[in-house]
Amino acid sequence: MTGYCEAANVSDLADGALFRGTVCGREILLARAGGQFYATDPLCPHLQADLSLGSLHGTILTCPLHNSQFDLRDGHVVRWTDLSGTVLTYDKKAHPSRPLRCYPVKTEGGRFYILLP
């Protein structure tokens, strides 16, 4: 299915909240930061950790596994991992940095909708 899919009521997601759910048959991470709504893939592109278990500070989402960080506004990598030394060298080769996939969101009539490919 393509086009905007209804995700939730605006009031269902508090500011600073993360929620993993199914929208139009796809697992999506929903977030609200500074009154804005965001939608992304629910798994970290580093090692597939569940991002709904992470933390949100402003629009920066931190993965619970290796503290990779992504900006919800466009998915760009703020920090790929907090690993160091030889482990980091190996990890960069085995798991090159990739942005978090984000989806356009719109609000209408007290609901928010996600544009899915």
C-alpha positions as CSV (number, residue, x, y, z in Angstrom):
1,M,0.0,0.0,0.0
2,T,1.3,3.5,-0.8
3,G,0.1,6.9,0.4
4,Y,-0.6,8.3,3.8
5,C,-1.7,5.8,6.5
6,E,-3.5,6.8,9.7
7,A,-1.1,6.2,12.6
8,A,-2.8,7.5,15.8
9,N,-4.5,10.3,17.6
10,V,-2.3,13.3,18.2
11,S,-3.2,13.0,21.9
12,D,-2.0,9.4,22.1
13,L,1.7,10.3,22.0
14,A,3.1,12.6,24.7
15,D,6.0,14.9,23.9
16,G,9.3,13.0,24.2
17,A,7.6,9.6,23.8
18,L,8.6,6.7,21.6
19,F,6.1,4.0,20.5
20,R,6.6,1.0,18.3
21,G,3.5,-0.1,16.4
22,T,2.0,-1.4,13.2
23,V,0.8,1.1,10.6
24,C,-0.7,-0.2,7.4
25,G,0.9,-3.6,8.0
26,R,4.4,-2.2,8.7
27,E,6.3,-2.0,11.9
28,I,7.0,1.7,12.6
29,L,8.5,3.8,15.4
30,L,6.5,6.8,16.2
31,A,8.0,9.7,18.1
32,R,6.9,13.2,19.3
33,A,9.5,15.8,20.0
34,G,8.9,19.5,20.5
35,G,5.3,19.0,19.5
36,Q,6.3,17.6,16.1
37,F,5.6,14.0,15.1
38,Y,8.1,11.6,13.5
39,A,8.0,8.2,12.0
40,T,11.0,5.9,11.3
41,D,12.0,2.3,10.9
42,P,11.8,0.7,14.4
43,L,15.2,-1.1,14.3
44,C,18.6,0.5,14.5
45,P,20.5,0.2,11.2
46,H,23.7,-0.6,13.2
47,L,22.7,-3.9,14.8
48,Q,18.9,-4.0,14.6
49,A,18.2,-3.1,18.2
50,D,14.6,-2.0,19.1
51,L,14.7,1.8,19.0
52,S,11.5,2.1,21.0
53,L,13.7,1.0,24.0
54,G,16.1,3.9,23.4
55,S,15.9,7.5,24.6
56,L,14.9,10.7,23.0
57,H,16.4,14.1,23.7
58,G,15.0,16.8,21.5
59,T,15.0,15.2,18.0
60,I,18.1,13.0,18.8
61,L,17.2,9.3,19.2
62,T,19.7,7.1,21.0
63,C,19.8,3.4,20.4
64,P,19.7,1.3,23.6
65,L,22.4,-1.2,22.4
66,H,25.6,0.8,21.4
67,N,24.3,4.4,21.8
68,S,24.2,5.1,18.1
69,Q,22.3,8.4,17.6
70,F,20.1,9.6,14.8
71,D,18.3,12.9,14.2
72,L,14.6,12.2,13.6
73,R,14.2,15.2,11.3
74,D,16.0,13.5,8.5
75,G,17.6,10.3,9.9
76,H,21.2,11.4,9.6
77,V,23.7,9.7,11.9
78,V,24.8,11.9,14.8
79,R,27.0,9.1,16.3
80,W,27.3,5.7,14.8
81,T,28.3,3.8,17.9
82,D,30.1,4.3,21.3
83,L,32.5,1.4,20.7
84,S,36.2,2.2,20.7
85,G,39.6,0.9,19.9
86,T,40.0,-2.3,17.9
87,V,36.3,-3.2,18.3
88,L,35.4,0.1,16.7
89,T,37.8,-0.5,13.8
90,Y,36.2,-3.9,13.1
91,D,32.7,-2.6,13.6
92,K,33.2,0.2,11.0
93,K,34.2,-2.4,8.4
94,A,31.5,-4.9,9.3
95,H,28.7,-2.4,9.8
96,P,29.3,0.8,7.8
97,S,27.4,3.9,9.0
98,R,23.9,4.2,7.6
99,P,21.1,6.8,8.2
100,L,17.8,5.9,9.9
101,R,15.0,5.7,7.4
102,C,12.4,8.3,8.2
103,Y,8.9,8.8,6.7
104,P,6.9,12.0,6.1
105,V,4.2,12.7,8.6
106,K,1.2,15.0,8.5
107,T,-1.4,15.9,11.1
108,E,-5.1,16.5,10.2
109,G,-8.2,16.6,12.4
110,G,-6.5,15.5,15.6
111,R,-4.8,12.5,13.9
112,F,-1.4,12.0,12.4
113,Y,-0.6,10.1,9.2
114,I,2.5,8.6,7.8
115,L,3.5,8.5,4.1
116,L,4.7,4.9,3.5
117,P,6.3,3.8,0.2
